[in-house]
């Protein structure tokens, strides 16, 4: 791009530099210095294979309150499926059950996928399983050749957490837009990448990719790998192979059967033992009285000792 002395142009360059983008200046031209870490819409679109849609539509931001909120507004405005919304920083990142998601600038991956699924609305909860299964597959593929491969203990905690060595490295938030003809699914994903993406208060329970891989993980390259795996899993869902998808998820989870858990609903905590998933991915549990129940939206935590 040719250099321009207009104030707005200079401000755009200053913004890029403020947010850590590396620039190359040559004569009267300026360009981004390409690497595998910088999140640039055109590069993400170009490097991501189109498997589940004709092409990936990418919207990037420096800072917004929440990628899910932005995606929901785009869905209501008619944005098509296969739309990616990402940001360098979230000022009001959201997790499940009203929790916040720590989203410091440039330290993690914070993005949402806007989808227009062809499957019935009642099966949409399985999209959480699509997103989490794809993340495990991406982690294993990304680290397969590195020194971390032998110690990459990845586990899925129902319904939306991805753990590495027992600590949370990613969370998923599924929301639906169902007004009128604007039916869409929005899947928000937060991944801890840099060590600074984990606050001090959560160091014992949260992990990041840099720590796991014992290296600096290039964010864009990992995001592209994830988007590839996501499309593969999404196609399994779209083709109606829901049992196959659930079997994939189960292979990556230690908690779906025989795990002692605590279930918190409406401020009340009770014990149970997991005993499978239903056809839409809801968790089945057996209570101490021997009753089998289905958990749709409760907060489930794994007990370190058999629950009493």
BELMO-V837531 format. One record per pair of residues at least 12 apart in sequence whose ideal C-beta (glycine too) atoms are under 6 Angstrom apart, sorted by sequence separation. I is the first residue (numbers start at 1). GAP is how many residues later the second one is. D is the distance in whole Angstrom. If there is no record, write none. Layout:
# BELMO-V837531
i->I gap->GAP d->D
i->I gap->GAP d->D
This chain:
# BELMO-V837531
i->153 gap->12 d->5
i->160 gap->12 d->4
i->282 gap->12 d->5
i->283 gap->12 d->4
i->45 gap->13 d->5
i->90 gap->13 d->4
i->174 gap->13 d->5
i->195 gap->13 d->6
i->260 gap->13 d->6
i->261 gap->13 d->6
i->272 gap->13 d->4
i->273 gap->13 d->5
i->44 gap->14 d->5
i->71 gap->14 d->5
i->89 gap->14 d->6
i->282 gap->14 d->5
i->70 gap->15 d->5
i->139 gap->15 d->6
i->173 gap->15 d->4
i->193 gap->15 d->6
i->195 gap->15 d->6
i->259 gap->15 d->5
i->272 gap->15 d->5
i->89 gap->16 d->4
i->192 gap->16 d->4
i->193 gap->16 d->5
i->194 gap->16 d->6
i->195 gap->16 d->6
i->278 gap->16 d->6
i->21 gap->17 d->6
i->41 gap->17 d->4
i->88 gap->17 d->5
i->172 gap->17 d->6
i->257 gap->17 d->6
i->67 gap->18 d->5
i->88 gap->18 d->5
i->136 gap->18 d->5
i->256 gap->18 d->6
i->41 gap->19 d->4
i->171 gap->19 d->5
i->255 gap->19 d->6
i->257 gap->19 d->6
i->67 gap->20 d->6
i->90 gap->20 d->5
i->170 gap->21 d->4
i->256 gap->21 d->6
i->64 gap->23 d->5
i->87 gap->23 d->5
i->169 gap->23 d->5
i->66 gap->24 d->6
i->132 gap->24 d->5
i->193 gap->24 d->6
i->3 gap->25 d->5
i->86 gap->25 d->4
i->2 gap->26 d->6
i->56 gap->26 d->6
i->57 gap->26 d->5
i->58 gap->26 d->5
i->59 gap->26 d->5
i->60 gap->26 d->6
i->61 gap->26 d->4
i->62 gap->26 d->5
i->63 gap->26 d->4
i->65 gap->26 d->5
i->66 gap->26 d->5
i->193 gap->26 d->6
i->2 gap->27 d->6
i->3 gap->27 d->6
i->65 gap->27 d->4
i->66 gap->27 d->6
i->85 gap->27 d->5
i->135 gap->27 d->5
i->56 gap->28 d->6
i->66 gap->28 d->5
i->1 gap->29 d->6
i->53 gap->29 d->3
i->132 gap->30 d->6
i->83 gap->31 d->4
i->128 gap->31 d->5
i->246 gap->31 d->6
i->128 gap->32 d->5
i->265 gap->33 d->4
i->81 gap->34 d->5
i->79 gap->35 d->6
i->81 gap->35 d->3
i->135 gap->35 d->6
i->263 gap->35 d->5
i->264 gap->35 d->4
i->271 gap->36 d->3
i->263 gap->37 d->6
i->167 gap->38 d->6
i->168 gap->38 d->5
i->169 gap->38 d->5
i->75 gap->39 d->5
i->167 gap->39 d->5
i->261 gap->39 d->5
i->262 gap->39 d->5
i->132 gap->40 d->6
i->167 gap->40 d->4
i->71 gap->41 d->4
i->131 gap->41 d->5
i->261 gap->41 d->6
i->262 gap->41 d->6
i->261 gap->42 d->6
i->19 gap->43 d->5
i->67 gap->43 d->6
i->71 gap->43 d->5
i->164 gap->43 d->5
i->259 gap->43 d->6
i->260 gap->43 d->4
i->67 gap->44 d->6
i->68 gap->44 d->5
i->128 gap->44 d->6
i->67 gap->45 d->4
i->128 gap->46 d->5
i->260 gap->46 d->5
i->127 gap->47 d->6
i->255 gap->47 d->6
i->260 gap->47 d->5
i->164 gap->48 d->5
i->131 gap->56 d->5
i->127 gap->58 d->5
i->127 gap->60 d->6
i->124 gap->61 d->5
i->96 gap->64 d->6
i->148 gap->64 d->6
i->148 gap->65 d->5
i->116 gap->68 d->6
i->117 gap->68 d->6
i->19 gap->69 d->6
i->114 gap->70 d->6
i->115 gap->70 d->5
i->143 gap->70 d->6
i->114 gap->72 d->6
i->112 gap->74 d->5
i->113 gap->74 d->5
i->95 gap->76 d->5
i->112 gap->76 d->4
i->96 gap->77 d->6
i->111 gap->78 d->6
i->110 gap->80 d->5
i->142 gap->80 d->6
i->109 gap->82 d->4
i->108 gap->83 d->6
i->142 gap->83 d->5
i->108 gap->84 d->5
i->109 gap->84 d->6
i->108 gap->85 d->5
i->20 gap->86 d->6
i->107 gap->87 d->4
i->138 gap->87 d->5
i->138 gap->88 d->4
i->101 gap->89 d->5
i->107 gap->89 d->5
i->108 gap->89 d->4
i->107 gap->90 d->4
i->138 gap->91 d->4
i->104 gap->92 d->6
i->137 gap->92 d->4
i->134 gap->95 d->4
i->134 gap->96 d->4
i->156 gap->96 d->5
i->102 gap->97 d->5
i->156 gap->97 d->4
i->157 gap->98 d->6
i->134 gap->99 d->4
i->155 gap->99 d->5
i->133 gap->100 d->5
i->75 gap->102 d->4
i->130 gap->103 d->5
i->130 gap->104 d->5
i->68 gap->105 d->6
i->72 gap->105 d->6
i->76 gap->106 d->5
i->68 gap->107 d->6
i->130 gap->107 d->5
i->75 gap->109 d->4
i->109 gap->110 d->6
i->126 gap->111 d->6
i->72 gap->114 d->6
i->109 gap->114 d->6
i->71 gap->115 d->4
i->133 gap->115 d->5
i->126 gap->116 d->6
i->129 gap->116 d->6
i->133 gap->116 d->5
i->136 gap->116 d->4
i->68 gap->118 d->5
i->68 gap->120 d->4
i->118 gap->120 d->6
i->129 gap->120 d->5
i->67 gap->121 d->6
i->158 gap->125 d->5
i->158 gap->142 d->6
i->129 gap->152 d->5
i->125 gap->155 d->5
i->126 gap->155 d->5
i->125 gap->156 d->5
i->123 gap->157 d->6
i->48 gap->176 d->5
i->47 gap->177 d->5
i->48 gap->179 d->5
i->49 gap->179 d->6
i->52 gap->179 d->4
i->51 gap->180 d->4
i->37 gap->181 d->4
i->39 gap->181 d->6
i->36 gap->182 d->3
i->37 gap->182 d->5
i->52 gap->182 d->5
i->37 gap->183 d->6
i->52 gap->183 d->5
i->36 gap->184 d->6
i->36 gap->185 d->4
i->97 gap->202 d->6
